[in-house]
Amino acid sequence: MITPLKKFATDIRIQEMVQFKARGFGHIGGSLSISDCLAALYGGIMNIDPSNPCWEDRDRLVISKGHAGPALYATLALKGYFPLEELRTLNQNGTRLPSHCDRNLTVGVDMTTGSLGQGASTACGMALGLKHSNSKARVYLIIGDGETQEGQVWEMALFAAQKKLGNFIAFLDYNKRQLDGYVAEICDLDDPAAKFDAFNWYTVTIKGDDPDLIYETIEKVQKEQGDRPAMIVLDTVKGSGVPQIVDITLNHHNTITPELADEIIGQLEELKKG
Ligand SMILES: Cc1ncc(C[n+]2csc(CCOP(=O)(O)OP(=O)(O)O)c2C)c(N)n1
């Protein structure tokens, strides 16, 4: 039997493919690889109210690898922030769903991102602001592994530990590939958890393709992180959940035919039957 969170993650992937089919291209690999994390966050971890997206005490999510907007849009639409039909407007003229996340355009998006590294800093600033306001809200952040080559990420890492941001949980989508090749060959991260540990973060590395495991891990981290920011390194695959996309070595930004999109959607629908 497929668990409710795995079903949610599969639905997120299906709605990503609906968007890519409609536009004919997009950031497919890096959207798929965060689908399980989004399923865990929006499947019960985050304290949110889709009918009140600007609720002051809501938990926030910043997807700093902003090119993975389609993964967030799929999730938000499934949660009822806006109609599913709107997903077919991805990256078209006049859309509210641009290629990269934009908080001024899309209901439910907490931060505008796309310039790699910046979302890490803005998320950290949000967490600091909420801490100063004595809010119980938490801030979640997703960064890419290629993105983590940005110096700005490490400035944030220093600052968040110094400010004792125990309301801050980051995820590193360690899918080993960046725009134009393998992270290990371009500028290796080696063991990123060890590095964040050295920056005084609570760190853990887990398999990133199991939303139930991600869910349990977040609950454990929340109990144990104390006043440290936390880094959950997700061991993922770029294109996760869709073998046809995983098999494309450079699967950062690709065209997709309607036929392939339909084939993938069919496969994912089968998966949901358990
Ligand atoms: C500051 C900055 N430099 C370059 C880019 C262009 N760019 C967009 S995505 C990307 C690769 C990101 O790789 P990674 O963080 O591993 O993302 P993922 O593979 O998870 O999609 C690059 C270089 C950018 N958006 N921002």
The ligand as an SDF file (V2000), in Angstrom:
LIG
                    3D

 26 27  0  0  0  0  0  0  0  0999 V2000
   23.8800   33.6080   -8.7110 C   0  0  0  0  0  0  0  0  0  0  0  0
   23.4680   32.6860   -9.8350 C   0  0  0  0  0  0  0  0  0  0  0  0
   24.3980   32.1720  -10.6470 N   0  0  0  0  0  0  0  0  0  0  0  0
   24.0350   31.3490  -11.6680 C   0  0  0  0  0  0  0  0  0  0  0  0
   22.7190   31.0490  -11.8750 C   0  0  0  0  0  0  0  0  0  0  0  0
   22.3280   30.1480  -13.0310 C   0  0  0  0  0  0  0  0  0  0  0  0
   21.8940   28.8390  -12.5700 N   0  0  0  0  0  0  0  0  0  0  0  0
   20.6040   28.5310  -12.4180 C   0  0  0  0  0  0  0  0  0  0  0  0
   20.3530   27.0030  -11.8190 S   0  0  0  0  0  0  0  0  0  0  0  0
   22.0050   26.6850  -11.7600 C   0  0  0  0  0  0  0  0  0  0  0  0
   22.5190   25.3610  -11.2540 C   0  0  0  0  0  0  0  0  0  0  0  0
   22.0540   25.0850   -9.8790 C   0  0  0  0  0  0  0  0  0  0  0  0
   22.4490   23.8080   -9.4670 O   0  0  0  0  0  0  0  0  0  0  0  0
   21.8050   23.1630   -8.1890 P   0  0  0  0  0  0  0  0  0  0  0  0
   21.8360   24.1350   -7.0870 O   0  0  0  0  0  0  0  0  0  0  0  0
   22.5040   21.8750   -7.9540 O   0  0  0  0  0  0  0  0  0  0  0  0
   20.3040   22.9670   -8.6050 O   0  0  0  0  0  0  0  0  0  0  0  0
   19.5500   21.5900   -8.9300 P   0  0  0  0  0  0  0  0  0  0  0  0
   20.5140   20.6880   -9.6280 O   0  0  0  0  0  0  0  0  0  0  0  0
   19.1420   21.0070   -7.6400 O   0  0  0  0  0  0  0  0  0  0  0  0
   18.3840   21.9660   -9.7680 O   0  0  0  0  0  0  0  0  0  0  0  0
   22.7290   27.7880  -12.2150 C   0  0  0  0  0  0  0  0  0  0  0  0
   24.1980   27.8490  -12.3060 C   0  0  0  0  0  0  0  0  0  0  0  0
   21.7700   31.6180  -10.9950 C   0  0  0  0  0  0  0  0  0  0  0  0
   20.4500   31.3560  -11.1100 N   0  0  0  0  0  0  0  0  0  0  0  0
   22.1580   32.4090   -9.9750 N   0  0  0  0  0  0  0  0  0  0  0  0
  1  2  1  0
  2  3  1  0
  2 26  2  0
  3  4  2  0
  4  5  1  0
  5  6  1  0
  5 24  2  0
  6  7  1  0
  7  8  2  0
  7 22  1  0
  8  9  1  0
  9 10  1  0
 10 11  1  0
 10 22  2  0
 11 12  1  0
 12 13  1  0
 13 14  1  0
 14 15  2  0
 14 16  1  0
 14 17  1  0
 17 18  1  0
 18 19  2  0
 18 20  1  0
 18 21  1  0
 22 23  1  0
 24 25  1  0
 24 26  1  0
M  CHG  1   7   1
M  END
$$$$
